[in-house]
Amino acid sequence: MFTNSTLNCRFYKKNSITFLLLIIGVLNGFSQSNTSKSKPPNIIYILADDLGIGDLSIYNENSKINTPNLDQMGKEGMQFTDAHTSSSVCTPTRYGILTGRYNWRTPLKQFVLWGNSPMLIKDNRLTVAQLLKNKGYQTANIGKWHLGLNWAMKDSAQEMEFFSSIKDRYDADSMDYSAPLKKGVLDVGFDYSYAISASLNMPPYVYLENDKVVQLPNNISVQKRKTNPYSHWIKGAISNDFKHEQVLPVIVNKANSYIQEKAKEDKPFFLYMPLPAPHNPIVPIEPWKGKSNINPYADFVIMIDDLMGELFKTIKESGIEENTLIIFTSDNGCASNANFSVLKEKGHNPSYVYSGEKGSYLEGGHRVPFLVKWPTKIKANTVSDATICTTDFMATCADIVEYNLKDTEAEDSYSMLPLLLQEKGFQREATIHHSKTGIFAIRKGDWKLIVSPNSGLNANGKPEKLEKELPENILYNLKLDIEEHVNVAEKYPDKVTELKKLLIKLINEGRSTPGAVQKNDVVSSPWVQTDFLTEE
């Protein structure tokens, strides 16, 4: 027989259990909610090739090229107006993005690598891909690599460990395409790669998936400038599946597939997506061919914008848009083979209001479009006038995943996260610019100093021929002279001295404290009495 006391006891016990389960459920829900909110973002870094800042209509009110998809990305996120690449040519900028370091801290002092150059990034160098991989990210490179690959060779005597000189190249006739790469993209932190080795005009013309060539080359391809001033490439080995005009769509399709696949998984992913366009050969296809009514380059830019629209649609439809950080930028300014004269006749300037183009230390060589979208963190339709550099990507990622960079990691990188969140704390004091021929410039605030502009070297390591001798110091006040027409170095000698001292300090110290940059790791320059670091 049950007494009232027994019934009451059971009642309270039952309700206590119910209440406890309710509390546990609430706590679990709260925990899951917090986990969801704090889940690291997917990160997609899109790098156009030779796209000028004036080529996006969001940056250029006089643009004759309409880029609605990229404009919309800028409106939905943050547009940077004073963003710069670490160099005004391809390879150096790419090195800076992936390592957070200026390229002249390596043996690459000027110009670029080739499709048959050995690896530039060394084994002990932390990359942003490896950093994120260590923090639980899946990592992929899909697009143009252009940082060297250690090809397997038929003659082992021709094998090289790393890039050490502008003359370092594998003999194309001795490369063994049937064997896996000795070292490649997977060795610097990427889980997956689908790439072309270098620029679209550089052989070998093959696709590489992970460490293997997708289809062996079986022919030699060449298209000379005389045939088409917009579309030419260097003679070299080519495979049947490689069609120059199809490379951009192939890369974008691969990226779309990768995003769709990874969106289904719990782990965040990092996709580095270096586009092969609008770099020469300029090969727009239907329905974009002739669409601009300007020239093939303008058609190619429209093609990029439309394909980026498809990519953004994939991200949205995959259900990951809200917590995906997307960056879109370019590796340097527009190249002369875009045919500036034709573009300007139509009223379009790829460099916008700036002087110079690809390769130059002037603003048009390295000031680039830089758009960032991250719906859960970045307020829509915001603009930042802060001076940033593409080397800042690595420190930003480190900040996002709460990794404390060592003094000898990403020495030239500063976290942009405070800027993205519109908070205080961005610490970049100055930015170093570097031209195709190895000329240095430094920017601090409104002031920009170019040092020893006559000291550049050509691709053979010999003095670059100049039309006229230039002053040893060129100083511009960009606030008053954004077109860089008036050299005020003689008027402000103290500013010249201040900036030159700061340049030397940053070369020797990087972002970190004195001595953090390895002593065998800088640059030699004719305007300084002592040698700087020369290798990693």
HUCORHU-V461343 format. One record per backbone hydrogen bond with DSSP energy under -1.0 kcal/mol. NH is the residue of the N-H (numbers start at 0). CO is the residue of the C=O. If there is no record, write none. Layout:
nh->NH co->CO
nh->NH co->CO
This chain:
nh->6 co->2
nh->7 co->3
nh->8 co->4
nh->9 co->5
nh->10 co->6
nh->11 co->7
nh->12 co->8
nh->13 co->9
nh->14 co->10
nh->15 co->11
nh->16 co->12
nh->17 co->13
nh->18 co->14
nh->19 co->15
nh->20 co->16
nh->21 co->17
nh->22 co->18
nh->23 co->19
nh->24 co->20
nh->25 co->21
nh->26 co->22
nh->27 co->23
nh->28 co->24
nh->29 co->25
nh->30 co->26
nh->31 co->27
nh->32 co->28
nh->33 co->29
nh->34 co->30
nh->35 co->31
nh->36 co->32
nh->37 co->33
nh->41 co->322
nh->42 co->268
nh->43 co->324
nh->44 co->270
nh->45 co->326
nh->46 co->272
nh->47 co->328
nh->48 co->276
nh->53 co->349
nh->54 co->51
nh->58 co->55
nh->59 co->55
nh->62 co->59
nh->70 co->66
nh->71 co->67
nh->72 co->68
nh->73 co->69
nh->74 co->70
nh->75 co->71
nh->77 co->371
nh->78 co->381
nh->79 co->369
nh->80 co->383
nh->83 co->387
nh->84 co->365
nh->87 co->433
nh->92 co->88
nh->93 co->89
nh->94 co->90
nh->95 co->91
nh->96 co->92
nh->97 co->93
nh->98 co->94
nh->99 co->95
nh->104 co->101
nh->105 co->102
nh->108 co->106
nh->110 co->435
nh->116 co->113
nh->119 co->146
nh->124 co->121
nh->127 co->97
nh->130 co->126
nh->131 co->127
nh->132 co->128
nh->133 co->129
nh->135 co->132
nh->136 co->131
nh->137 co->267
nh->139 co->269
nh->140 co->191
nh->141 co->271
nh->142 co->193
nh->143 co->273
nh->144 co->195
nh->145 co->196
nh->148 co->116
nh->149 co->182
nh->150 co->148
nh->153 co->173
nh->157 co->154
nh->158 co->155
nh->162 co->118
nh->167 co->164
nh->169 co->115
nh->173 co->170
nh->175 co->151
nh->176 co->174
nh->178 co->175
nh->180 co->210
nh->181 co->149
nh->182 co->149
nh->186 co->183
nh->187 co->184
nh->189 co->184
nh->190 co->138
nh->191 co->138
nh->193 co->140
nh->194 co->207
nh->195 co->142
nh->201 co->198
nh->204 co->236
nh->205 co->203
nh->207 co->194
nh->208 co->211
nh->209 co->192
nh->211 co->208
nh->213 co->206
nh->217 co->237
nh->218 co->237
nh->220 co->235
nh->222 co->232
nh->226 co->223
nh->227 co->223
nh->230 co->227
nh->232 co->222
nh->233 co->200
nh->235 co->220
nh->237 co->218
nh->238 co->204
nh->241 co->238
nh->245 co->242
nh->249 co->245
nh->250 co->246
nh->251 co->247
nh->252 co->248
nh->253 co->249
nh->254 co->250
nh->255 co->251
nh->256 co->252
nh->257 co->253
nh->258 co->254
nh->259 co->255
nh->260 co->256
nh->261 co->257
nh->262 co->258
nh->264 co->261
nh->269 co->137
nh->270 co->42
nh->271 co->139
nh->272 co->44
nh->274 co->46
nh->281 co->229
nh->282 co->280
nh->287 co->284
nh->288 co->284
nh->290 co->287
nh->298 co->294
nh->299 co->295
nh->300 co->296
nh->301 co->297
nh->302 co->298
nh->303 co->299
nh->304 co->300
nh->305 co->301
nh->306 co->302
nh->307 co->303
nh->308 co->304
nh->309 co->305
nh->310 co->306
nh->311 co->307
nh->312 co->308
nh->313 co->309
nh->314 co->310
nh->315 co->311
nh->316 co->312
nh->317 co->313
nh->318 co->315
nh->319 co->314
nh->323 co->320
nh->324 co->41
nh->325 co->372
nh->326 co->43
nh->327 co->370
nh->328 co->45
nh->330 co->47
nh->332 co->364
nh->337 co->334
nh->338 co->335
nh->342 co->338
nh->343 co->339
nh->344 co->340
nh->345 co->341
nh->346 co->343
nh->347 co->342
nh->351 co->348
nh->353 co->350
nh->357 co->333
nh->358 co->87
nh->359 co->356
nh->363 co->354
nh->364 co->361
nh->365 co->362
nh->366 co->362
nh->367 co->82
nh->370 co->327
nh->371 co->77
nh->372 co->325
nh->375 co->321
nh->376 co->373
nh->377 co->373
nh->380 co->74
nh->381 co->76
nh->383 co->78
nh->387 co->81
nh->389 co->83
nh->391 co->388
nh->392 co->389
nh->395 co->391
nh->396 co->392
nh->397 co->393
nh->398 co->394
nh->399 co->395
nh->400 co->396
nh->402 co->397
nh->408 co->405
nh->411 co->99
nh->412 co->409
nh->419 co->415
nh->420 co->416
nh->422 co->417
nh->430 co->442
nh->432 co->440
nh->434 co->438
nh->435 co->358
nh->437 co->434
nh->440 co->432
nh->441 co->448
nh->442 co->430
nh->443 co->446
nh->446 co->443
nh->447 co->475
nh->448 co->441
nh->449 co->473
nh->450 co->439
nh->451 co->471
nh->454 co->451
nh->456 co->436
nh->457 co->461
nh->460 co->457
nh->463 co->455
nh->473 co->449
nh->475 co->447
nh->477 co->445
nh->480 co->476
nh->483 co->480
nh->487 co->474
nh->491 co->487
nh->495 co->491
nh->496 co->492
nh->497 co->493
nh->498 co->494
nh->499 co->495
nh->500 co->496
nh->501 co->497
nh->502 co->498
nh->503 co->499
nh->504 co->500
nh->505 co->501
nh->506 co->502
nh->507 co->503
nh->508 co->504
nh->509 co->505
nh->510 co->410
nh->515 co->512
nh->520 co->517
nh->527 co->524
nh->534 co->519
